[in-house]
């Protein structure tokens, strides 16, 4: 029996089978993936999916991503339960990058997952690589759950969780442990949300950058990714303001931050290269890694830690303008956006 995590009443579990049964019964699950923790529900259970929207405070017109188990040899592809078809080049991406941090937007079967897809004619599908996520998805599939809707397990627009404790902190006031359980899968390896590619139209379109970068996808496709246009489908994480701490966040160039930091008052915390931070040792904060993968892995945990410092402003150094930093730069720009 899984003990409750006092004082919130939320259960933190290590029992994969119990978590799969919880999903099949219509419950919500804090699900570890390689990107971030998701707030998972049976994608075909309209009531459970509506509970996800309600708990997050997410507007119902913002579609969710369905997560599916890896395909077994010779079996019908899991994505095809939700999508009517996929172009040949999308199959190539699935074969190259699934399981992994890539989401594909495909034409939706009109009879399934309408609530999860916000009524759109498309559905976003992902096959996560986290071993516990796959174990839960496989066990849930055996119980009739073909896939789970799983947006990030945080309040809408706020910092995404990369630890089970982040999920518990986020929903500490949700005391109904019969509805919400959290599977502890440790720290998420990637640390930011998946790359999203639109595969519902003739040409591939990059809708959201992630740590699976444009160059890697284009190398497999043998063609360039297009940029979004007015006809692009709505997807998760596309709002101008997103991933935001409660404390106002400001992005600085390295040069401007180096000039401003020595005059910073006590109400500031900083996330910057060690060479910049040492100019103002009195300012609390964290060293920003010089490699994009390392930065992505810790980004949301660092923002949460800084947000808890009871300061008035978070100063963050703008990452380099290199394609390998696109995912991190995207998250920071949205976190800093003032609506």
PLY file of the C-alpha trace (Angstrom):
ply
format ascii 1.0
element vertex 339
property float x
property float y
property float z
element edge 338
property int vertex1
property int vertex2
end_header
0.00 0.00 0.00
1.37 3.42 -0.95
1.57 5.80 2.01
0.29 9.36 1.67
2.79 12.18 1.56
1.87 14.37 4.54
0.49 16.94 4.85
-1.02 17.26 1.36
-2.72 13.90 1.03
-1.12 13.32 -2.38
0.27 9.84 -2.83
3.78 9.34 -4.16
4.03 5.85 -5.61
6.70 3.50 -6.92
4.16 0.87 -8.01
3.78 0.85 -11.80
0.85 -1.56 -11.86
-1.07 0.41 -9.23
-0.51 3.60 -11.24
-1.81 1.93 -14.41
-4.89 0.74 -12.53
-5.37 4.27 -11.20
-5.40 5.62 -14.77
-7.79 2.92 -15.96
-10.15 3.82 -13.11
-10.27 7.45 -14.27
-7.67 8.86 -11.89
-4.95 11.42 -12.60
-1.27 10.55 -12.43
1.88 12.61 -12.13
3.81 10.71 -14.81
7.60 10.97 -15.19
8.87 11.33 -18.75
12.31 12.14 -20.11
11.20 15.75 -20.72
9.07 16.86 -17.75
6.47 15.27 -15.46
3.05 15.08 -17.08
-0.41 15.24 -15.50
-1.77 12.09 -17.11
-5.30 10.80 -17.67
-6.86 8.22 -19.95
-7.07 10.14 -23.24
-10.41 8.51 -24.10
-12.03 9.25 -20.74
-13.63 12.66 -21.27
-14.37 13.17 -17.57
-10.77 12.41 -16.59
-9.39 14.71 -19.29
-11.70 17.51 -18.15
-10.33 16.95 -14.63
-6.82 17.56 -16.00
-7.92 20.87 -17.54
-9.65 21.86 -14.29
-6.77 20.93 -11.98
-4.24 22.79 -14.11
-6.55 25.75 -14.67
-5.91 25.24 -18.39
-8.41 26.68 -20.89
-10.21 23.81 -22.67
-9.39 25.24 -26.10
-5.68 24.45 -25.56
-5.13 20.88 -26.82
-3.13 18.26 -24.94
-0.56 15.72 -26.15
-1.40 12.01 -26.07
1.43 9.73 -24.92
1.50 6.16 -26.23
3.48 3.02 -25.53
6.19 1.86 -27.90
4.89 -0.45 -30.61
5.32 -4.18 -30.33
6.65 -6.00 -33.44
3.81 -6.73 -35.84
1.22 -4.88 -33.76
-0.98 -2.04 -35.00
0.90 1.22 -34.32
-0.32 2.85 -31.11
-0.52 6.29 -32.72
-3.04 5.00 -35.26
-5.69 4.63 -32.58
-5.80 8.42 -32.38
-4.64 9.55 -35.84
-6.16 8.56 -39.18
-2.91 8.56 -41.14
0.63 9.90 -41.30
2.78 10.90 -44.27
5.75 8.73 -45.16
8.19 11.28 -43.79
6.39 11.22 -40.42
6.92 7.44 -40.29
10.61 8.14 -40.86
10.66 10.50 -37.86
8.88 7.93 -35.69
11.39 5.26 -36.64
14.31 7.59 -35.96
13.23 9.41 -32.79
10.58 7.34 -30.99
10.64 6.63 -28.13
11.97 10.11 -27.43
11.28 13.83 -27.01
9.45 14.38 -30.32
5.73 15.13 -30.69
4.02 14.80 -34.07
0.76 16.57 -34.92
-1.35 14.27 -37.11
-4.89 14.23 -38.56
-7.20 13.02 -35.76
-9.71 10.23 -36.03
-12.93 12.21 -35.53
-14.46 9.64 -33.18
-11.68 9.69 -30.55
-10.12 12.07 -28.01
-12.22 15.11 -28.90
-11.93 16.70 -25.44
-8.18 16.10 -25.24
-7.68 17.60 -28.71
-9.86 20.63 -27.89
-12.14 19.68 -30.76
-9.43 20.23 -33.38
-9.15 17.97 -36.45
-5.56 17.21 -35.41
-4.02 15.31 -32.51
-0.53 15.62 -31.03
1.11 12.26 -30.31
4.32 11.33 -28.50
6.05 8.11 -27.45
8.15 8.94 -24.35
11.43 7.17 -23.64
11.39 7.25 -19.83
11.40 3.57 -18.77
8.77 4.06 -16.04
6.53 5.98 -18.42
6.76 3.10 -20.88
6.03 0.54 -18.17
2.93 2.46 -17.07
1.73 2.90 -20.67
2.17 -0.79 -21.44
0.40 -1.85 -18.23
-2.39 0.66 -18.84
-2.80 -0.53 -22.44
-3.50 -4.02 -21.12
-6.32 -2.45 -19.08
-7.87 -0.71 -22.08
-6.07 2.64 -21.91
-4.71 3.20 -25.43
-2.87 6.40 -24.52
-2.78 9.13 -21.90
-3.29 12.86 -22.23
-0.40 14.37 -20.31
0.33 18.10 -20.24
3.01 19.24 -17.83
2.01 18.63 -14.21
1.86 22.25 -13.08
-0.61 25.11 -12.93
-1.27 26.54 -16.36
1.49 28.86 -17.57
3.82 28.17 -14.64
7.19 26.43 -14.39
7.12 22.80 -15.54
8.06 20.06 -13.01
11.12 17.85 -13.40
10.92 16.06 -10.03
8.07 14.26 -8.28
8.43 16.74 -5.42
7.70 19.59 -7.86
4.37 17.96 -8.72
3.50 17.51 -5.06
4.39 21.14 -4.30
2.35 22.33 -7.27
-0.81 20.59 -6.14
-0.29 20.61 -2.38
-3.81 21.98 -1.89
-5.35 19.12 -3.87
-5.91 16.74 -0.99
-7.99 14.09 -2.77
-5.48 11.25 -3.01
-8.13 9.08 -4.65
-7.98 11.38 -7.69
-4.30 12.34 -7.99
-1.24 10.14 -7.50
2.40 10.85 -8.40
4.79 8.21 -9.74
8.34 8.99 -8.63
10.68 8.47 -11.58
13.55 10.65 -10.38
14.83 13.71 -12.22
13.82 14.09 -15.86
16.83 13.59 -18.15
16.02 16.15 -20.85
14.37 18.76 -18.62
12.29 20.78 -21.12
9.26 19.81 -23.17
9.38 17.89 -26.44
10.01 19.28 -29.89
6.71 19.52 -31.82
6.50 18.99 -35.58
3.29 19.44 -37.57
2.80 16.35 -39.75
-0.85 17.07 -40.58
-0.14 19.00 -43.78
2.01 18.51 -46.86
5.27 19.90 -45.48
6.84 19.42 -42.03
6.59 22.49 -39.79
8.50 23.08 -36.56
5.87 24.29 -34.07
7.91 24.18 -30.84
11.67 23.79 -30.43
13.11 21.35 -27.94
16.36 19.54 -27.28
15.81 17.41 -30.36
16.93 20.23 -32.60
16.06 21.34 -36.10
19.32 20.11 -37.63
18.85 16.55 -36.36
15.30 16.38 -37.69
16.21 17.91 -41.05
19.10 15.47 -41.44
16.69 12.54 -41.11
14.02 14.13 -43.30
16.39 15.20 -46.04
14.42 18.44 -46.33
14.10 21.66 -44.34
11.50 22.23 -41.66
9.12 25.09 -42.42
8.31 27.80 -39.89
4.75 28.17 -38.49
2.18 30.13 -40.44
-1.36 31.34 -39.75
-2.76 27.91 -40.63
-0.62 26.02 -38.12
-2.62 23.96 -35.60
-2.75 25.04 -31.95
-0.28 23.13 -29.77
0.92 23.04 -26.17
3.42 25.65 -25.00
2.84 28.08 -27.84
1.54 31.04 -25.84
3.77 34.11 -25.62
3.77 33.87 -21.82
4.46 30.39 -20.45
6.80 28.42 -18.13
6.78 31.51 -15.90
7.90 31.89 -12.28
5.81 34.05 -9.98
8.77 36.41 -9.58
9.29 38.67 -12.63
12.06 37.31 -14.85
14.26 39.52 -17.02
16.65 38.35 -19.74
19.97 40.16 -20.18
22.82 39.96 -22.65
26.05 38.85 -21.01
27.58 42.31 -21.49
24.61 44.21 -20.05
24.31 41.81 -17.13
28.01 42.13 -16.31
27.55 45.90 -16.16
24.34 45.83 -14.10
25.16 43.12 -11.54
27.70 45.05 -9.43
24.99 47.65 -8.73
22.25 45.08 -8.05
20.36 45.41 -4.79
19.40 42.64 -2.33
16.13 41.89 -4.12
17.74 40.17 -7.12
18.73 36.57 -7.88
20.79 35.71 -10.97
21.32 32.78 -13.33
24.40 33.45 -15.47
27.79 32.15 -16.49
30.22 31.81 -13.59
32.47 34.43 -15.22
29.60 36.94 -15.03
28.34 35.95 -11.58
31.77 36.39 -9.97
31.52 40.11 -10.73
28.87 40.36 -8.02
29.42 37.62 -5.44
26.90 39.29 -3.13
24.02 38.44 -5.51
22.53 34.97 -4.88
21.86 32.63 -7.75
23.18 29.81 -9.91
25.84 29.26 -12.55
24.37 28.83 -16.03
26.01 25.82 -17.79
27.82 26.49 -21.04
26.29 23.42 -22.72
22.62 23.49 -23.83
21.80 19.92 -22.72
23.12 20.56 -19.21
21.20 23.84 -19.02
17.95 22.26 -20.22
18.30 19.43 -17.70
18.42 21.84 -14.75
16.53 24.85 -16.12
13.11 24.44 -14.54
14.52 23.20 -11.22
16.76 26.29 -11.07
13.88 28.63 -11.89
11.80 27.02 -9.14
14.66 27.40 -6.66
15.16 31.04 -7.60
11.42 31.68 -7.37
11.55 30.43 -3.78
14.27 32.91 -2.76
11.78 35.65 -1.82
13.44 38.20 -4.10
11.76 40.82 -6.28
13.43 40.00 -9.62
15.15 37.12 -11.41
17.94 38.14 -13.78
18.88 35.51 -16.35
21.60 35.67 -18.95
20.34 35.26 -22.52
21.63 31.94 -23.94
23.81 32.00 -27.05
22.10 32.56 -30.42
23.02 29.08 -31.66
20.46 26.55 -32.95
21.46 24.04 -30.26
20.13 26.52 -27.67
16.75 27.08 -29.41
14.74 25.01 -26.91
16.24 26.65 -23.82
16.02 30.12 -25.35
12.36 29.54 -26.26
11.44 28.57 -22.68
13.28 31.54 -21.17
11.74 34.04 -23.57
8.25 32.83 -22.74
9.07 32.80 -19.01
10.19 36.42 -19.28
7.25 37.61 -21.39
5.02 40.22 -19.78
1.42 39.68 -20.88
0 1
1 2
2 3
3 4
4 5
5 6
6 7
7 8
8 9
9 10
10 11
11 12
12 13
13 14
14 15
15 16
16 17
17 18
18 19
19 20
20 21
21 22
22 23
23 24
24 25
25 26
26 27
27 28
28 29
29 30
30 31
31 32
32 33
33 34
34 35
35 36
36 37
37 38
38 39
39 40
40 41
41 42
42 43
43 44
44 45
45 46
46 47
47 48
48 49
49 50
50 51
51 52
52 53
53 54
54 55
55 56
56 57
57 58
58 59
59 60
60 61
61 62
62 63
63 64
64 65
65 66
66 67
67 68
68 69
69 70
70 71
71 72
72 73
73 74
74 75
75 76
76 77
77 78
78 79
79 80
80 81
81 82
82 83
83 84
84 85
85 86
86 87
87 88
88 89
89 90
90 91
91 92
92 93
93 94
94 95
95 96
96 97
97 98
98 99
99 100
100 101
101 102
102 103
103 104
104 105
105 106
106 107
107 108
108 109
109 110
110 111
111 112
112 113
113 114
114 115
115 116
116 117
117 118
118 119
119 120
120 121
121 122
122 123
123 124
124 125
125 126
126 127
127 128
128 129
129 130
130 131
131 132
132 133
133 134
134 135
135 136
136 137
137 138
138 139
139 140
140 141
141 142
142 143
143 144
144 145
145 146
146 147
147 148
148 149
149 150
150 151
151 152
152 153
153 154
154 155
155 156
156 157
157 158
158 159
159 160
160 161
161 162
162 163
163 164
164 165
165 166
166 167
167 168
168 169
169 170
170 171
171 172
172 173
173 174
174 175
175 176
176 177
177 178
178 179
179 180
180 181
181 182
182 183
183 184
184 185
185 186
186 187
187 188
188 189
189 190
190 191
191 192
192 193
193 194
194 195
195 196
196 197
197 198
198 199
199 200
200 201
201 202
202 203
203 204
204 205
205 206
206 207
207 208
208 209
209 210
210 211
211 212
212 213
213 214
214 215
215 216
216 217
217 218
218 219
219 220
220 221
221 222
222 223
223 224
224 225
225 226
226 227
227 228
228 229
229 230
230 231
231 232
232 233
233 234
234 235
235 236
236 237
237 238
238 239
239 240
240 241
241 242
242 243
243 244
244 245
245 246
246 247
247 248
248 249
249 250
250 251
251 252
252 253
253 254
254 255
255 256
256 257
257 258
258 259
259 260
260 261
261 262
262 263
263 264
264 265
265 266
266 267
267 268
268 269
269 270
270 271
271 272
272 273
273 274
274 275
275 276
276 277
277 278
278 279
279 280
280 281
281 282
282 283
283 284
284 285
285 286
286 287
287 288
288 289
289 290
290 291
291 292
292 293
293 294
294 295
295 296
296 297
297 298
298 299
299 300
300 301
301 302
302 303
303 304
304 305
305 306
306 307
307 308
308 309
309 310
310 311
311 312
312 313
313 314
314 315
315 316
316 317
317 318
318 319
319 320
320 321
321 322
322 323
323 324
324 325
325 326
326 327
327 328
328 329
329 330
330 331
331 332
332 333
333 334
334 335
335 336
336 337
337 338
